[in-house]
Every structure is written in C-alpha cells, then in structure tokens.
Amino acid sequence: MAFIWILVVIAALGIVALAYMVRLSYQYRLDQQVAAFDRLPQAFDGTALMFISDIHRRIIPIELIDAFMASGGADLVLIGGDLREKSVPAARIRENIRRLSRIAPIYMVHGNHDYDEEMRSYEVLLAEEKVRLLMNESVILEKKDGSRIRLAGVDDPRTDHEDPELALADMEDGRGKLFTILMAHDPIIAKRLKGDECVDLILSGHTHGGQVALPLAGPLWRGSDDSGYWRGWFDLPVQGIGVPKTRMFVSCGFGTSRLPIRLMTEPQLHRIILRTSAANPNQARS
C-alpha cells in the first residue's frame, strides 16, 4: 500500500511540474539589450532592433506589441526563422506579421521548420505582407548623411540551405568596409564561417535555450550536431588581420517545439540598441 501511495505522490508531483512548465512557456518577456560596436557609424548610434525567433505555433499577444512600443519601439523588426511549423494556419502567420509590422519594417530569414510544408504559397504570403525575405543575400541600410550598414541573411543552416559567401558578397562597397549584421536561424553558422567574413553582429535562435534546462546540468534537449551556443552573447574567435571581432546573440526564442513547456529558458522577444563605441567609450558591452 505504501508503494502505491509513493507512486501516486510521484505522479501528482509530475503533473504539477508539467503544468508549471506549460505556464512558464507562455510567460513572454521583453528582453532589452545594449551592444556597442567599434565599426558602427555615428549616424546609426541608437538604432533599435526588434529581434524575434522561433514563433512556431504561437500568437504574439497584442499586449506584448503595445509594451514593446511603449518601451521605445524599433527601427527594424528582424525575424530569425521558424515563423511557422507544420500545420500552422496561414491566417495565424499573417496576423503575427501584421502585429509585428505595427512596429517597423520586417526582414526575415528562414528556419528549419519554415521548410515543413510547401514553400511557394508561404513565400507569396510573406511578399503580400511586405516582409523582406533574405535568402543568402543582403540589403544596404542608409541614413540621410550617406552613412550605410549592411543587413545580411543566410537561408537555414540546419537544412543546409546556407551560403554565407553569397549572402555577404560585397560587390559595391568593397569587401568588409560596411558594418554588417548577419541573421542566421541556427547559431551553428558560427562554425561554418571561414572567419574572415567581416561580420560585426550575428543574430540567431533555433536552440530555444535548450527549452528545458536545469541548474548545473544546463539544457536537456541538446539535439544532434550541438553547436555549443545556447543562449546569450558570444565573442567569436578573430581570424585574420583586419577582421573585426564578431559578436553573436542567440535568443531563447518565442515559441516551443515538441512540447509546449519551458524551464529556466523564458520565451523572449528582444529590443537591441546598437551603440557606437567611439561615441560611447564608457558604454558597457552586453
């Protein structure tokens, strides 16, 4: 009889723990970051980015959009892939895009789950909603004084669609001259770069921070081909003379995969303020 009661208690604790982790997966957090860079032009000092990745099946709450706008808004919305997954209704995808477009123009790269279903109608939807999809290509962002930076995006590395050399091709400005932001769904891109690409900032997601993590043990769902980059900021090794230091930010993501649970990996969307090191010598780097 005692053994049965032990099993009942264990089962009850398991149900409570599961319910707690489901609840955590819906407690979205607006994460604010400030990052300083030596090569960022003065005219772009204070540029605000909204970065969100791995929305999957979720609906972005209007209240969260309002809170983001109240925090100062953004100049660009960047989606780091996995805007959808299999069986997500097109109407839900469209509504999420329209909510994000209230903030600023949207740029996006594909993630592995964006390839779960046929792509043609999906990419038509993105075009209809004026989402600028970066598939191994880049765009130039310019201020009134002529200052420019590059925003590049590689197609999903997890499904081997990436081509960094094509995405970072500098046909107009000369190799490496422009401050460059690179979006890549999976931080494994850091291990696939040659190291001489002259990228200043990489924005990634995919990992969900492990989705379920424990103290000391860290992420429980590491998956295959573990990149080692799970969440937060990383300084990548510099390779070559004259190559700027590359900083990478990995988001814990917004939605979930497999099960709608999280632990110690809060769902996030980010407001990242870019600062110029020369103009802000005392600005702490994130």
C-alpha positions in Angstrom: 0.0 0.0 0.0 2.8 2.4 0.9 4.4 1.7 -2.5 1.2 2.7 -4.3 1.0 5.9 -2.3 4.6 6.7 -3.3 3.6 6.2 -7.0 0.6 8.5 -6.5 2.7 11.2 -5.0 5.3 11.0 -7.7 2.6 11.1 -10.4 1.0 14.1 -8.7 4.3 16.0 -8.5 4.9 15.2 -12.1 1.6 16.7 -13.1 2.3 19.8 -11.1 5.7 20.2 -12.6 4.4 19.7 -16.1 1.6 22.3 -15.5 4.2 24.7 -14.1 6.5 24.3 -17.2 3.5 24.8 -19.6 2.6 28.0 -17.7 6.2 29.2 -18.0 6.2 28.7 -21.7 3.5 31.4 -22.0 5.2 34.0 -19.8 6.7 36.1 -22.5 9.4 38.5 -21.6 10.6 41.7 -23.3 14.4 41.5 -23.1 16.3 44.8 -23.6 19.9 44.8 -24.6 22.5 47.4 -25.4 25.5 46.5 -27.6 28.4 48.7 -28.6 30.5 48.2 -31.7 33.7 49.8 -33.0 32.6 49.9 -36.6 29.1 51.2 -36.3 28.7 54.6 -38.0 27.8 57.5 -35.8 24.6 58.1 -37.7 23.4 54.6 -36.6 24.2 55.1 -33.0 21.0 54.4 -31.0 19.4 52.2 -33.8 16.9 49.9 -32.2 16.3 46.4 -33.4 13.4 44.1 -32.6 14.6 40.6 -32.8 12.2 37.6 -32.5 12.8 34.0 -33.5 11.0 30.6 -33.3 7.4 31.8 -33.1 6.3 28.3 -34.3 2.6 27.9 -33.4 2.2 30.9 -31.0 0.1 34.0 -31.5 2.0 37.1 -30.5 -0.2 38.9 -27.9 -1.3 42.5 -28.8 -0.4 43.5 -25.3 3.2 42.5 -25.9 3.4 44.6 -29.0 1.9 47.5 -27.1 4.5 47.0 -24.3 7.3 46.9 -26.9 6.1 50.2 -28.5 5.9 51.8 -25.0 9.5 50.8 -24.4 10.6 52.9 -27.3 9.8 50.8 -30.4 12.3 49.8 -33.0 13.7 50.9 -36.4 13.7 47.4 -37.8 11.9 44.1 -37.0 14.1 41.1 -37.6 12.6 37.6 -37.6 15.2 34.8 -37.1 13.3 32.0 -38.7 10.7 29.4 -37.7 7.9 31.8 -38.2 5.8 28.7 -38.7 5.9 24.9 -38.5 3.8 22.1 -39.9 0.0 22.7 -39.9 0.1 26.3 -38.7 -2.8 28.1 -40.4 -1.8 30.8 -42.9 -4.2 33.2 -41.2 -2.2 32.9 -38.0 1.1 33.6 -39.8 -0.4 36.6 -41.5 -1.8 38.0 -38.2 1.5 37.7 -36.5 3.2 39.5 -39.3 0.6 42.3 -39.2 1.1 42.7 -35.5 4.9 42.9 -35.9 4.6 45.3 -38.8 3.0 47.8 -36.5 6.5 48.3 -35.0 8.7 48.7 -38.1 9.6 47.2 -41.5 10.2 43.4 -41.3 13.2 41.5 -42.5 13.4 37.7 -42.1 15.4 34.5 -42.7 14.0 31.0 -43.0 14.4 28.4 -40.2 14.3 24.6 -40.5 10.6 24.5 -39.6 9.7 27.0 -42.3 10.5 24.2 -44.7 8.0 21.8 -43.0 5.5 22.4 -45.8 5.5 23.6 -49.4 7.2 27.0 -49.8 5.5 28.7 -52.7 2.3 29.9 -51.0 4.2 30.7 -47.8 6.6 33.0 -49.6 3.7 34.6 -51.5 2.1 35.4 -48.2 5.4 36.9 -46.9 5.6 39.0 -50.1 1.9 40.2 -49.8 2.7 41.4 -46.2 5.8 43.2 -47.4 8.2 41.0 -45.4 11.7 41.3 -46.9 13.0 37.7 -47.0 16.8 37.4 -47.0 17.8 34.2 -48.7 21.6 34.3 -48.9 21.5 38.0 -49.7 21.9 41.4 -48.2 20.5 44.8 -48.2 22.1 48.2 -47.6 20.5 50.5 -45.0 21.4 54.1 -45.5 20.9 57.3 -43.4 20.4 60.8 -44.8 24.0 61.7 -44.4 25.1 58.8 -46.6 26.2 56.5 -43.8 25.5 52.9 -44.5 25.4 49.5 -42.9 24.7 46.0 -44.3 21.9 43.6 -43.2 22.5 40.1 -44.5 20.7 36.9 -44.1 21.6 33.3 -44.8 19.0 30.7 -45.5 18.6 28.0 -42.9 21.9 26.3 -41.9 20.2 23.3 -40.2 18.8 22.2 -43.5 22.0 23.1 -45.4 20.4 25.9 -47.3 23.0 28.5 -46.2 25.5 30.2 -48.5 27.4 32.8 -46.4 29.7 33.7 -49.2 26.8 34.7 -51.4 24.9 36.5 -48.6 28.0 38.6 -47.7 29.2 39.3 -51.3 30.3 42.9 -51.4 30.0 44.0 -55.0 29.5 47.7 -54.4 31.4 48.8 -51.3 34.5 46.6 -51.3 35.0 43.7 -49.1 34.5 44.3 -45.4 34.0 48.0 -45.5 30.5 48.2 -44.0 29.3 47.4 -40.5 27.4 44.1 -41.1 24.6 42.3 -39.3 24.1 38.7 -40.3 20.9 36.8 -39.5 21.1 33.0 -39.4 18.4 30.8 -37.8 20.9 28.4 -36.3 24.0 29.5 -34.4 25.8 26.6 -36.0 26.6 29.2 -38.7 29.4 30.4 -36.4 31.2 27.1 -37.1 30.6 27.2 -40.8 32.0 30.7 -41.4 35.6 30.9 -42.6 36.4 33.6 -40.0 37.4 36.3 -42.5 33.9 37.5 -43.5 34.0 40.9 -41.7 30.7 40.3 -39.8 30.1 42.5 -36.7 26.9 41.0 -35.3 25.2 37.7 -35.8 21.6 37.2 -34.6 20.4 33.6 -34.2 17.8 31.5 -32.5 16.8 27.8 -33.0 18.1 26.4 -29.7 15.2 27.7 -27.5 18.0 27.9 -24.9 17.5 24.1 -24.6 13.8 24.8 -23.8 14.2 22.8 -20.6 17.3 23.5 -18.5 18.5 22.5 -15.0 21.0 24.2 -12.7 24.5 22.9 -13.3 23.3 20.4 -16.0 22.2 23.1 -18.4 20.0 22.4 -21.4 18.4 18.9 -21.5 17.5 18.9 -25.2 20.7 19.4 -27.0 19.8 17.5 -30.2 22.2 16.4 -32.9 25.1 18.4 -34.1 25.3 20.6 -31.0 26.8 24.0 -31.8 27.6 24.8 -28.2 26.0 28.2 -28.5 22.8 28.0 -26.5 21.7 31.5 -25.4 23.0 35.0 -24.9 26.1 36.8 -26.1 29.3 35.2 -27.5 32.5 36.7 -28.8 33.7 34.6 -31.8 37.4 34.0 -32.5 39.0 36.6 -34.7 40.7 35.1 -37.7 43.0 37.2 -39.9 44.5 40.7 -39.7 42.0 43.5 -40.2 39.0 41.3 -39.5 36.6 42.8 -36.9 35.5 40.9 -33.9 32.2 39.2 -34.4 29.7 39.1 -31.6 26.8 36.7 -31.7 23.5 36.8 -29.9 21.4 33.6 -29.5 17.8 34.0 -28.5 15.8 31.5 -26.4 13.1 32.1 -28.9 9.4 32.9 -28.5 7.5 29.6 -29.1 8.2 26.0 -28.3 8.7 22.7 -30.2 7.9 19.1 -29.3 6.1 20.0 -26.1 4.7 23.4 -25.0 7.0 23.5 -21.9 9.9 25.6 -20.7 12.1 25.7 -17.6 14.8 28.3 -17.0 14.5 29.4 -20.6 11.9 32.1 -20.7 10.2 32.9 -24.0 11.7 36.1 -25.3 11.5 38.9 -27.8 14.3 41.4 -27.8 14.9 45.1 -28.1 18.6 45.5 -29.0 20.0 49.1 -29.1 23.2 49.5 -31.2 25.7 51.9 -29.9 28.9 53.3 -31.4 31.9 52.5 -29.2 33.7 55.7 -30.2 30.7 57.8 -29.2 30.1 55.9 -26.0 33.5 55.0 -24.6 32.0 54.1 -21.2 29.1 52.0 -22.6 29.3 48.5 -21.2 29.0 45.9 -23.8 26.2 43.3 -23.3 
